Amino acid sequence: MRIAIMSDVHANLAALEAVLRDAEQRKALDAVWCLGDMVGYGPQPRECLARLREVVSVCVVGNHDLAAIGHLSTEDFNPDAAAAARWTARQLAEADREYIYSLPQVVREGDFTLVHGTLRWPVWEYLYSYEAAQAHLRRQQTPFSLVGHTHVPTLVVEDGRYPYGCELFYLEDGATVTLDPSRRLVINPGGVGQPRDGDPRASYAVYDVEQGTITIHRVEYEIEATQRLMMEAGLPRWLIQRLSLGR
Ligand code: ZN
C-alpha cells in the first residue's frame, strides 16, 4: 500500500498535477493524505480544492484555508499573504467554504497524527525550533506525526541522547525515513505549491506501508504556467517571483 503525503498545495494546480503524476508513475497510489493550506497564494484555489477532494482520504485544515473562509483573521499575515487571502476568498463558492469548514485541525490515522502546524497550536505554529519540536512531541500520542506549514522537508527524531531530547534534520530529494515505533518521529513532506528551501521543485512524500518507510520526492513542474495565471489575477509580485526561487 502506498500513500502520498502532501502539504501546502497553495492553489498551485500545475504543481499538484505534477506531483500526482509523479506519484502514480512510480507505482499506483492507494490514498492521499493532505496536511492543509490547499489554497492561499496561488491562482487556482477552486481547481485545487476540486482535484484534492477527488483524491484525498484524510485532510486537516491550514491557516490559509481558514483565512480564505473568514475563520481566521489575516491581521498576523504579511501584506502580500493578506492580499492573496482576500483574493482567494472572492474566488470560493459556498460548497468550497463548507468543505473547508468541515475539516478538522488534527486527525489520528493509525500510527500517525496529522496536523498543519504543531500539536500545540495546530494552524499557527511553525515546527522549526527545538522548543516547538519539544512542545509538539509532548502532545504526540502516536509513534509518528506529519506536519506542514514551514514548506521545508524536515525530520524530527525524539531521542534522549540529543541535548534537547530531539534533533531536526533537513530531508533532501530521495531521502528515506525508516519508521521505527520505538522512537517518535515527526515528518514534514515540504510544500507542493510553494517550496521554501531554495529548491523550486514541488515537494511531497510517499509512505510505503509494507516497507515502513517514507520517502521525499521533488518534482519539476511548469512554474511559468502558474506565474502567468498569478499575473493575470493581479496577485502580489513577490508571491509570483518567489516560486522561481523556492523561497
Ligand atoms: Zn502554507
Residues whose N, C-alpha, C, O or C-beta is under 5 A from the ligand:
A	BS01	ZN	D8 D37 H149
